Amino acid sequence: QVKVEESGGGLVQAGGSLRLSCAVSGFSSRIYVVDWYRQAPGKESELVASILNGDRTEYTEDVKGRFTISGGSAKKTWYLQMNSLRPEDTAVYYCKPSRLKFGQGTHVTVSS
């Protein structure tokens, strides 16, 4: 059974850091693209960061310089390092590997 599982969320003060993880199990094929999305309360889902072939990365403007996506298909694990967190980063964060469904998400709450 294919499973996509996010972890690492929590409550942090503004200016703090969190590292989110995305682990894929039960899927042996190579995964070329992994996206991290977030959905804040009452808002549309937003694409935050992407990694392609384990090296090329893209970020939405709001998180550039603060977030770093990493990881690769060999270990089927990807990360989203989030630094200098702001209250507006509060959301549920989801991992979306190519050809697979979203995971259940992990909650991030940033207090001011």
Secondary structure, 3 states (H helix, E strand, C coil): CCEEEEECCEEEECCCCEEEEEEEECCCCCCCEEEEEEECCCCCCEEEEEEECCCEEEECHHHCCCEEEEEECCCCEEEEEECCCCHHHCEEEEEEECCCCCCCCEEEEEEC
